[in-house]
Amino acid sequence: MDLRLPDELIALAAIDALDGDGARRRDQDTAPPSISTATTGGLPRPSVVLRHDDLLDSVAEWGPADTPAGVFHLVPARLERDLPLISRWMNDPAAAAFWELSGPQDVTEEHLRAQLAGDGRSVPCVGVLDGAPMSYWEIYRADLDPLARHYPARPHDTGIHLLVGGVADRGRGLGGLLLRAVADLVLAQRPSCARVIAEPDIRNTPSVAAFLTAGFRFSAEVDLPAKRAALMVRDRSLRNLL
């Protein structure tokens, strides 16, 4: 007999099992900002036991997205290849102000390792546009994240964080364009996900504007342990309207 728990109970159990900071910074239990800028040179129903790639439906296999700016890929991060670049992005003042991962390279390494060694509920990625790495992403299960304690989460809600790293890629509208592309990828590749979630710092006006441009709607202001956030939502039912 194959006994399965309802998705809602699995989500609640997973949240309760978190160690307090999940795959996030050492001093907070919720996500860093969803977007900022910096400088650079079928789905199986969840059961009690989940394969590592079940939680986000194998992000590595999602494939490319054609955008007006070029072909975009989400490539799961690898420490040996990507750590120096991501750490450099995190040390730009524009990123450090919101992500708080500046400092020695091992600060960023610890942040990445926590996700890479986890159960797959958060996947760190490098965004590659026409063959050039230019952004850092985290695709995560918002319903299994400590964030779910602070908003009315639904099973399979999927969250997005974005850091645009390349100085040449800022001020071109790429944030909104790529957020829309990635949200569309999430909804296409995760049929059980009805909403894509983001929670940028409410003070980060350019970030909030980029999400609005990408078809997200402002849902609420939420008080998180490390910030007051704008809860942004992209609904599957509205994706052809916004």
C-alpha positions as CSV (number, residue, x, y, z in Angstrom):
1,M,0.0,0.0,0.0
2,D,1.4,3.4,-1.0
3,L,0.3,5.8,1.8
4,R,1.0,9.5,1.1
5,L,0.6,12.5,3.3
6,P,-1.3,15.6,2.0
7,D,1.0,18.2,0.6
8,E,0.0,20.7,3.2
9,L,1.2,18.4,6.0
10,I,4.4,17.7,4.3
11,A,5.1,21.4,3.9
12,L,4.3,22.1,7.6
13,A,6.5,19.3,8.8
14,A,9.4,20.4,6.6
15,I,9.2,24.0,7.9
16,D,9.2,22.8,11.5
17,A,12.3,20.7,10.8
18,L,14.4,23.7,9.6
19,D,17.4,24.5,11.6
20,G,16.4,28.2,11.9
21,D,18.3,29.6,9.0
22,G,17.6,27.1,6.2
23,A,19.9,27.9,3.3
24,R,20.1,31.5,4.3
25,R,22.5,33.8,6.1
26,R,23.8,32.7,9.5
27,D,22.0,35.5,11.3
28,Q,18.5,35.2,9.8
29,D,15.9,32.6,9.1
30,T,14.4,34.1,6.0
31,A,15.6,34.9,2.5
32,P,17.9,37.7,1.4
33,P,16.4,40.2,-1.0
34,S,15.0,38.9,-4.2
35,I,16.9,41.2,-6.6
36,S,19.7,43.7,-6.5
37,T,22.6,44.9,-8.6
38,A,26.3,44.7,-8.3
39,T,29.5,45.0,-10.3
40,T,31.6,42.3,-12.1
41,G,34.6,42.2,-14.4
42,G,5.2,15.2,-14.9
43,L,5.8,15.9,-11.4
44,P,5.4,13.0,-8.9
45,R,3.2,13.7,-6.0
46,P,5.3,14.3,-2.9
47,S,5.5,11.4,-0.5
48,V,7.2,11.1,2.9
49,V,10.5,10.3,1.2
50,L,11.5,12.7,-1.6
51,R,14.3,12.4,-4.1
52,H,16.8,15.3,-4.0
53,D,15.4,16.7,-7.3
54,D,11.7,16.3,-6.6
55,L,11.3,19.4,-4.6
56,L,12.0,21.8,-7.6
57,D,11.6,19.4,-10.6
58,S,15.2,19.3,-11.7
59,V,16.1,22.9,-12.3
60,A,19.2,21.8,-14.3
61,E,16.9,20.2,-16.9
62,W,14.6,23.2,-17.4
63,G,16.4,24.3,-20.6
64,P,16.9,27.7,-22.2
65,A,14.5,30.6,-22.3
66,D,14.4,32.8,-25.4
67,T,14.2,36.5,-24.4
68,P,14.4,39.8,-26.3
69,A,17.9,40.2,-24.8
70,G,19.1,36.8,-26.0
71,V,19.0,33.1,-24.9
72,F,19.0,32.7,-21.2
73,H,20.0,29.6,-19.1
74,L,19.7,28.9,-15.4
75,V,22.8,26.8,-14.6
76,P,23.0,25.3,-11.1
77,A,26.0,26.7,-9.3
78,R,29.2,24.8,-8.7
79,L,31.6,25.9,-6.0
80,E,34.8,25.1,-7.9
81,R,33.6,27.0,-11.0
82,D,31.4,29.8,-9.7
83,L,32.4,30.8,-6.2
84,P,35.0,33.5,-7.1
85,L,32.6,35.2,-9.4
86,I,29.6,35.1,-7.1
87,S,31.7,36.3,-4.1
88,R,32.9,39.2,-6.2
89,W,29.4,40.2,-7.0
90,M,28.4,39.9,-3.3
91,N,31.2,42.3,-2.4
92,D,30.0,45.1,-4.5
93,P,28.4,47.7,-2.2
94,A,25.1,47.6,-4.2
95,A,24.7,43.9,-3.4
96,A,26.2,44.0,0.1
97,A,23.6,46.5,1.2
98,F,20.8,44.0,0.8
99,W,22.4,40.5,0.6
100,E,24.8,41.0,3.5
101,L,27.2,38.4,2.1
102,S,30.2,40.6,1.6
103,G,33.6,39.8,3.1
104,P,36.0,37.0,2.6
105,Q,35.1,34.4,-0.1
106,D,34.3,31.8,2.6
107,V,31.3,33.9,3.6
108,T,29.7,33.3,0.2
109,E,31.0,29.7,0.2
110,E,29.2,29.0,3.4
111,H,25.9,30.4,2.0
112,L,26.2,28.3,-1.2
113,R,27.3,25.1,0.6
114,A,24.2,25.3,2.9
115,Q,22.0,25.0,-0.2
116,L,24.1,22.6,-2.2
117,A,24.3,20.2,0.8
118,G,20.6,20.5,1.5
119,D,17.6,18.5,0.4
120,G,17.0,20.5,-2.8
121,R,14.5,23.0,-1.5
122,S,16.8,25.9,-2.6
123,V,18.9,25.7,-5.8
124,P,21.6,28.4,-6.3
125,C,22.2,29.2,-10.0
126,V,24.2,31.3,-12.3
127,G,22.2,33.1,-15.0
128,V,23.9,32.9,-18.4
129,L,22.8,35.2,-21.1
130,D,24.0,34.4,-24.6
131,G,26.9,32.4,-23.1
132,A,28.0,35.0,-20.6
133,P,27.4,34.6,-16.8
134,M,25.8,37.8,-15.6
135,S,23.5,37.1,-12.6
136,Y,23.0,35.0,-9.5
137,W,19.7,33.3,-8.7
138,E,18.1,31.2,-6.0
139,I,15.1,29.1,-6.9
140,Y,13.5,27.9,-3.8
141,R,10.4,26.2,-2.4
142,A,8.7,29.2,-0.6
143,D,6.2,26.9,1.1
144,L,9.0,24.9,2.7
145,D,11.1,27.9,3.6
146,P,10.9,29.8,6.9
147,L,9.3,32.6,4.8
148,A,6.1,30.5,4.9
149,R,5.7,31.4,8.6
150,H,5.1,35.0,7.5
151,Y,2.6,34.8,4.7
152,P,-0.4,32.5,3.8
153,A,1.7,30.0,1.9
154,R,0.2,27.4,-0.5
155,P,1.7,24.0,-1.4
156,H,4.4,24.3,-4.1
157,D,4.8,28.1,-4.0
158,T,8.1,28.7,-5.6
159,G,10.4,31.7,-4.7
160,I,12.9,33.6,-6.7
161,H,16.0,35.7,-5.6
162,L,18.0,37.6,-8.2
163,L,21.3,39.5,-8.1
164,V,22.3,41.2,-11.4
165,G,26.0,41.1,-11.3
166,G,27.4,42.7,-14.4
167,V,27.9,46.4,-14.4
168,A,27.2,46.5,-18.1
169,D,23.8,44.7,-17.5
170,R,22.5,47.3,-15.1
171,G,20.1,50.1,-16.2
172,R,19.0,48.1,-19.3
173,G,15.8,46.7,-17.9
174,L,17.2,43.2,-17.8
175,G,16.0,42.6,-14.2
176,G,12.3,42.8,-15.2
177,L,12.9,41.0,-18.5
178,L,14.7,38.0,-16.9
179,L,12.4,37.8,-13.9
180,R,9.5,37.3,-16.3
181,A,11.4,34.7,-18.2
182,V,12.4,32.7,-15.1
183,A,8.9,33.0,-13.6
184,D,7.5,31.6,-16.9
185,L,10.1,28.8,-16.7
186,V,8.9,28.0,-13.1
187,L,5.3,27.8,-14.2
188,A,6.1,25.8,-17.3
189,Q,8.3,23.3,-15.6
190,R,6.5,23.0,-12.3
191,P,2.8,22.2,-13.2
192,S,1.8,21.9,-9.5
193,C,3.1,25.4,-8.7
194,A,0.3,28.0,-9.0
195,R,2.3,31.1,-7.8
196,V,5.8,32.4,-8.0
197,I,6.8,34.4,-4.9
198,A,9.4,37.1,-4.1
199,E,10.1,39.2,-1.1
200,P,12.4,42.1,-1.9
201,D,13.3,44.7,0.8
202,I,10.5,47.3,0.7
203,R,13.3,50.0,0.6
204,N,14.7,48.5,-2.6
205,T,12.5,50.5,-5.0
206,P,14.2,49.4,-8.2
207,S,13.8,45.8,-7.2
208,V,10.1,46.2,-6.5
209,A,9.7,48.0,-9.9
210,A,11.5,45.2,-11.7
211,F,9.0,42.6,-10.3
212,L,6.1,44.7,-11.3
213,T,7.5,45.0,-14.8
214,A,7.9,41.2,-14.8
215,G,4.2,40.7,-14.2
216,F,4.3,40.2,-10.4
217,R,1.6,42.0,-8.3
218,F,2.3,43.6,-5.0
219,S,0.4,41.5,-2.4
220,A,1.4,42.9,1.0
221,E,4.1,44.2,3.2
222,V,5.5,41.6,5.6
223,D,7.7,41.9,8.6
224,L,10.6,39.4,8.4
225,P,13.3,39.0,11.0
226,A,15.9,40.9,9.0
227,K,13.8,43.3,6.9
228,R,10.4,44.7,6.0
229,A,9.6,43.1,2.6
230,A,7.2,43.6,-0.3
231,L,5.5,40.3,-1.0
232,M,5.3,40.0,-4.8
233,V,3.3,37.3,-6.5
234,R,3.1,36.1,-10.0
235,D,-0.1,34.0,-10.5
236,R,-0.3,31.3,-13.0
237,S,-3.9,32.3,-13.7
238,L,-2.8,35.9,-14.6
239,R,0.4,35.3,-16.4
240,N,-1.1,36.0,-19.8
241,L,-2.7,39.2,-18.5
242,L,0.2,40.9,-16.6
